[in-house]
Amino acid sequence: MKGQEWYQATDVAQEYDDKRFSRGGRLIDRREKEAVLDAIGPVEGKDVLEIACGTGRFTVMLAERGANVVGLDISAEMLSEARAKARARGVGDAVEFLRGDAGRLPFEDDEFDAVVAMRFFHLADTPAAYLEEIRRVSGDQVMFDTFKRYSARSVYNWALPMGSRLYSRSEVGSLIEGAGLELVEDSHDFLLPYGFYRKIPNVLASPLRSLDTTLGGAPGGDAAASVSYWHASVE
Ligand SMILES: C[S@@+](CC[C@H](N)C(=O)[O-])C[C@H]1O[C@@H](n2cnc3c(N)ncnc32)[C@H](O)[C@@H]1O
């Protein structure tokens, strides 16, 4: 699994949100949260597991909307950030954070209504095994994202500290089917890759995002997008 060591470091965990989701990155954070809610919302009263929850961006959002959420991650440092965030947002008592490996989930079959895994599969060396484990504990919905193989992301992927696994649409389709899941909906976004939004001056972020969504909505836009969001249900 790529990045297991990387995310154990205190400075990496402490800087995680700021580096990715400040400035233009806020637009990415917003879009990702929208994708999760579009797939599994409304979540009030639902039992939701977020694997690789990191600093709890989605865990906290889901708890704020009334879900019973468990956030699981392998990094104690990322979990420490997540716990602090949950406390600061007033949902510390409503969320359970657990340290564990997504490959061996300490839960019963079908224990959750929905399982979410954001920014996880690009790190996975055995995605089929992880997706099967996710399906085992989900009684209904599964939501995750992937980075696209043939996209602007592939141009600079090699330069990232740990690289990342890129997926074609058909590959993810086969993974979903192989895990005993049924695809409900897929959406594709960000012709301009995430890294770009983090670098540009704040003032340019919104206009460029508008251009990005306009081009993405045009014919061929899906194929050129760098990120895919997948919503599947248990067969
Ligand atoms: C890129 S971060 C994403 C965090 C969060 N999902 C988000 O989108 O902000 C990847 C996370 O995966 C976690 N991780 C990596 N391998 C894992 C594993 N085998 N089991 C559980 N968590 C894992 C890391 O500790 C890190 O917090």
The ligand as an ORCA input file, in Angstrom:
! r2SCAN-3c Opt
* xyz 0 1
  C      -4.708     10.796      0.725
  S      -5.173     10.434      2.377
  C      -6.943     10.608      2.259
  C      -7.611     10.949      3.554
  C      -9.113     11.266      3.433
  N      -9.853     10.148      2.904
  C      -9.331     12.494      2.576
  O      -9.815     12.350      1.435
  O      -8.992     13.592      3.019
  C      -4.973      8.696      2.435
  C      -5.263      8.081      3.792
  O      -5.247      6.657      3.662
  C      -4.742      6.117      4.859
  N      -4.351      4.722      4.598
  C      -3.380      4.273      3.787
  N      -3.363      2.927      3.781
  C      -4.363      2.518      4.605
  C      -4.851      1.246      5.004
  N      -4.319      0.103      4.535
  N      -5.887      1.190      5.853
  C      -6.454      2.334      6.344
  N      -6.022      3.564      5.998
  C      -5.000      3.656      5.133
  C      -3.592      7.052      5.191
  O      -3.182      6.926      6.513
  C      -4.214      8.409      4.849
  O      -4.857      8.972      5.968
*
